[in-house]
């Protein structure tokens, strides 16, 4: 006779364990301590086996019967339900161990193995380990599109629209890596296209007149900050490389005897080696850094550890402390400054300026030709630029004294 809810609920403990049968092999097992669990006796290839279907009251009578019928279905297919349960438990345990944070760490390590540029690795690390930190403890298979959107919405509402979009892409790369390594089956970020505010690109603010640059250089030279930060700002102004390339400059990249800085392809945005002629002023700054920090890897170590490179926003933060607004000029803005002033001077070939800015030319042959033909002009140009900044800085100082 089938059990009723009342019978199961009122079953009391006894001196010995006992069973209350429900039918088709299902019964409630009452332990001597009073605990109740649903069990199913069945035969598999002639051997008697018992499958625990859950404990009461977490699993009620109706649910126990559903689980019994599911186990019977597996038996009819020639499968052992006990083995299937163990496999499901192992799979669940493995999935719980494959958290988003763990797989993100593996993905970042893969970027290093693939020799990706340090700025790229740093940016992915910041987005995945800081901006998407809330996702880190969750099994990657249990993260939904809404979970990701909740994280991105916080970033977007703070006004960092571009960061929100970039973080969505970074999260998506982690999910695709998990799919490729058989630890996930779908990428929830694909459902979020169009869910975030569209980013409208804006140019990097920059001072573009010689007089303005003179005042800025005077402020930088008078700034009493961490030595490597001040030096990095000066080199950024003199060499107008991309800020990430300047921050990550290593001693191994410098040939002071030949006044040359070689930015490896792995660090360069365009993924090709870039050569920067060093002016006399740049050489002087680098030699000063050599006396201070020459025993390390990076020319501009962080003020926090003395070992790692400067942080991504360090130069811009210093400019803000000097009173230079973020709508006036940024560290990246020195590239626009140099492009404007050098082109307006009329003294240098446009192709030489573009080659020094490491802008990609559409023609491979033309790029090779430019490197071969304009190197001497680029050397003269970089010294002219450094001398001009010194002249304007001195003139700005004379005008304010």
C-alpha positions, 0 to 999 in steps of 0.5 A, a space after each residue: 500500500 502506498 504511503 501518505 504524507 501524514 504517515 511519513 511525517 508521523 514516523 517516529 524513531 525506534 530502538 532499531 532502524 525500520 522501513 516504510 514501503 511505498 511501492 516499486 522498490 521505494 521506501 522511507 528509511 527511519 534510523 534509530 536516531 530518527 533521521 529519514 531518508 528515501 531509498 530505492 532497492 533494485 537489481 542490476 545484472 542480478 546484483 541487489 543494490 540500494 540508491 539513496 534518493 534524498 532526505 526527508 523533509 528536504 525531499 517530499 513524497 512526490 519528489 521521491 517518487 519522481 526520482 524513483 521513476 527517473 532511476 527506473 528509466 535509467 535501469 530500462 536503458 541499461 544504466 546503473 542509477 547509483 553510478 550515474 548519481 556518482 558521476 553527476 556528483 563528481 561533475 558537479 564537484 568539478 564544475 564548482 572547482 572551475 570558478 571564473 576567478 581560477 579560469 581567468 587566472 589561467 587565461 591571463 597566464 596564457 596571454 603571457 605564454 603567447 608573448 602578448 604586450 605587457 600593457 595588454 596583460 595588465 589591462 586584462 588583469 585589471 578588468 578580470 581581477 578588479 572590475 569583474 571581481 564579483 564573478 571570481 568565486 562563482 562556478 563558471 557554468 553557473 554564471 548567467 548573462 544577468 550576473 555579467 550585466 550586473 557587474 558591467 552596469 556598476 562600471 557603466 553607471 560610474 561613467 566608465 562606458 568604455 571600460 564596461 564595454 572592454 570588460 564585457 569583451 574580456 569576460 567573453 574571452 575567459 568564457 571562450 577559453 573555458 569552452 575551448 578547454 571543455 569547462 563551459 558550454 556557452 558564453 553569456 556575454 554574447 547575449 549582452 550585445 546592445 545591452 550597454 551604452 555605446 561608446 563614442 570615441 573621443 580624442 586624447 586631450 592635448 596641448 598643441 602650441 609651443 607656448 602651452 607645452 613650454 608651461 607644461 614642461 616647466 610644471 613637470 620639471 618643477 614637480 616634486 614627486 617620486 623620481 621615476 614618475 617625474 622621469 617617466 613624464 619627461 621621457 613621455 614628453 621627449 619620446 612621445 611613445 604610447 604611455 604603456 610603452 614608456 611605463 614598461 621600458 626596460 634596461 634591456 631595450 636601451 642602447 645608450 652608446 647608440 642613443 636608441 630605444 627599441 620597443 619590442 614587438 610584443 609590447 608595441 600596439 601594432 605588434 612590430 618592433 619600433 625604434 626611438 632615437 634618444 635625444 641628448 636630454 633623454 639620454 641624460 634622464 635615463 642615465 640619472 635613472 640608471 644611477 638610482 634604479 639600474 639594478 632592477 628590470 624596469 627603468 621606471 619602477 613603481 613608488 609602491 614596491 620599488 620593483 614593479 613598473 609604474 601603474 597605468 594612471 600614474 602619469 595622468 594622476 601626476 598631471 592632475 596634481 600639477 593642475 593640468 585638467 583631464 580635458 586639457 592634456 593627458 600622457 597620451 596627449 604628447 603624441 598629438 602635441 608632437 604630431 601637431 607641432 612637428 607638422 606645423 613646423 614644416 621642417 620634417 617630412 610627414 612620412 618621417 613624423 608618422 614613422 616616429 609615431 609608429 602609425 601603420 602604413 597600408 603598404 608593407 613596401 612603403 613601411 620598409 622604405 620609410 624606415 630605411 629612408 627617414 631614419 636620419 631625419 627622425 634622429 634630427 627631428 627628435 633632437 629638434 623636438 627636445 631642444 624646442 621643449 627646453 627653449 619653450 620651458 626656459 622662455 615660459 620660466 622667464 615670462 613668469 619670473 
